[in-house]
Amino acid sequence: MNPGQTETAPGQRLKVTMAQVDFLVGDIPGNAERILAAAEKSAREQQADIVVFPELCLTGYPPEDLLLRPSLDGRVQEALDRLAGAHLSAAIVIGAPIRQDRLLYNAAVLIDQGEVRATYLKQELPNYQVFDEKRYFGTGTEPCVVSVKGVPVGLTVCEDIWVDGPIEQSAAAGAKLVLNINASPYDMGKQARRKALLERRAQENNVSIVYVNLIGGQDELVFDGGSLVVDQSGELAVEVPQFAEGLFPVEFIFDHHCQPLAQPPIEEPSLEQNIYNALVIGVRDYVNKNGFRTTVLGLSGGIDSAVTLAVAADALGADRVRAVMMPFRYTSGMSLEDAEFEAKALGVQYDVFSIEPMYDVFMATLEKPFEGTQPDTTEENLQARLRGVLLMSLSNKFRSLVLTTGNKSEMAVGYSTLYGDMAGGFDVLKDIPKTMVYRLAKYRNSISPVIPERVITRPPSAELAPDQKDEDSLPGYDVLDEILHRYIERDSSAEAIIAEGFERADVERVVRLVDVNEYKRRQAPIGVRVSERGFGKDRRYPITNGWKPGK
């Protein structure tokens, strides 16, 4: 136990507030003010003894190469001085990059009574998936246990709880309550894994655990909150709603154990609800934090643009979303009707601009160089590129962010047009397989009907050629998405996927398409990550390579 810890009278109560707050990466002074405001409110309204904030909340997460800036240390110190100088009535635990002995550490800092009372240096640095903390941070080695109102409290940071060692050290040093601060991004199934982990760690070490997680969107990552409290037997005592910003109090009674007072369980959200909320918060934070006033997207009458429009309107409000239908000779009357319905149902600005005149001018210009050739995907791609030019022109003129509408299935196999429907700033569905797009459409319609039923039920088509359907050139999406999941997220080989019962021709074709379209994905806009392996930071394959698929 650290110096300064005292014995505690039986029945001592400790009020902890979990500050599930959205921070802005790089805004160190602004983040310090957000911390102060939350701490003051928690002390005033909840009588908090200690307010716990997420990992690296002072810089925002992930700060990436901002951590290499020469002025970082000075800015962090100014913020720490500001927090300590406020003389808050509650202690606070914050995440901050701290330099010791010329090395930078990912730290948890306890500030109490006008001073930094304890600093814990993160021991386990994740260096997989979207994480690359070993690029920036040194590795801590020691536990940190400090008395708060006489209760022995251990500090840990995020990954420390996922491996053996740090929690055991805290318990061995006398901790009865462990505060674990996190910047744990959302992916499907993550909350269930967190609960199972905390249950095991608490049981193994006979400690209660407060797990405080970040909320908000940062580029392609979305942090879902979902903060948790488990008692020393591993029983879940408190679960904070995912995707809800706020200050969430929990009270502990310390008498041999640090026992949290349980709160009523929250309603378990569906997978579709969670994913939809992730998309909404991802869009909202990307648009707002980057200073865009409005957004614009191409509305085709198909399901991808319909779901994208719904997400954008729910994230930003109808007055900040513009939908543009850009029909051509192959655009069906049904698509025109459905696009108009969707725009009116959501109350967004809606325009119709035909690309036919522009297409004719381009084809007239290309008539001579194309002489003697047959129409192919070149003419189809021209349609998509003309639409991209229109959207980017509206973007430039009105300082509006273009939202693209490609889904993960299309991005995987290159079923998109470079500098056409891929032109834009943010792809809402980039990590959403086509089969999940349908499920999200049904979920959104369960709230209010904004997508016509026939958009969900009719065969998908890019409408770039007469009677065109996606499945003319791709396996059915139910098959395609299963193959893609195995190849992209599980890293299964082509032969391993075939051995699971998939047709060899389908697998070999899909795998080849994924591999040869890496160059396209490198030029695609970023988008919300909801899987364990999205296109972006997660998956870094060389464009130029001689790897042959197979075993």
Secondary structure as GFF3:
##gff-version 3
##sequence-region A 1 551
A	DSSP	beta_strand	12	20	.	.	.	ID=ss1
A	DSSP	alpha_helix	28	46	.	.	.	ID=ss2
A	DSSP	beta_strand	50	52	.	.	.	ID=ss3
A	DSSP	three_ten_helix	64	68	.	.	.	ID=ss4
A	DSSP	alpha_helix	72	85	.	.	.	ID=ss5
A	DSSP	beta_strand	91	100	.	.	.	ID=ss6
A	DSSP	beta_strand	103	112	.	.	.	ID=ss7
A	DSSP	beta_strand	115	121	.	.	.	ID=ss8
A	DSSP	three_ten_helix	133	135	.	.	.	ID=ss9
A	DSSP	beta_strand	145	148	.	.	.	ID=ss10
A	DSSP	beta_strand	151	157	.	.	.	ID=ss11
A	DSSP	three_ten_helix	158	161	.	.	.	ID=ss12
A	DSSP	alpha_helix	166	172	.	.	.	ID=ss13
A	DSSP	beta_strand	177	182	.	.	.	ID=ss14
A	DSSP	alpha_helix	190	205	.	.	.	ID=ss15
A	DSSP	beta_strand	208	213	.	.	.	ID=ss16
A	DSSP	beta_strand	215	218	.	.	.	ID=ss17
A	DSSP	beta_strand	221	224	.	.	.	ID=ss18
A	DSSP	beta_strand	228	230	.	.	.	ID=ss19
A	DSSP	beta_strand	236	239	.	.	.	ID=ss20
A	DSSP	beta_strand	246	254	.	.	.	ID=ss21
A	DSSP	beta_strand	258	260	.	.	.	ID=ss22
A	DSSP	alpha_helix	271	289	.	.	.	ID=ss23
A	DSSP	beta_strand	294	298	.	.	.	ID=ss24
A	DSSP	alpha_helix	303	316	.	.	.	ID=ss25
A	DSSP	three_ten_helix	318	320	.	.	.	ID=ss26
A	DSSP	beta_strand	321	325	.	.	.	ID=ss27
A	DSSP	alpha_helix	333	346	.	.	.	ID=ss28
A	DSSP	beta_strand	349	352	.	.	.	ID=ss29
A	DSSP	alpha_helix	356	366	.	.	.	ID=ss30
A	DSSP	alpha_helix	377	398	.	.	.	ID=ss31
A	DSSP	beta_strand	400	404	.	.	.	ID=ss32
A	DSSP	alpha_helix	408	413	.	.	.	ID=ss33
A	DSSP	beta_strand	426	427	.	.	.	ID=ss34
A	DSSP	alpha_helix	434	447	.	.	.	ID=ss35
A	DSSP	alpha_helix	453	457	.	.	.	ID=ss36
A	DSSP	three_ten_helix	470	472	.	.	.	ID=ss37
A	DSSP	alpha_helix	477	484	.	.	.	ID=ss38
A	DSSP	pi_helix	485	489	.	.	.	ID=ss39
A	DSSP	alpha_helix	494	499	.	.	.	ID=ss40
A	DSSP	alpha_helix	504	516	.	.	.	ID=ss41
A	DSSP	alpha_helix	518	522	.	.	.	ID=ss42
###
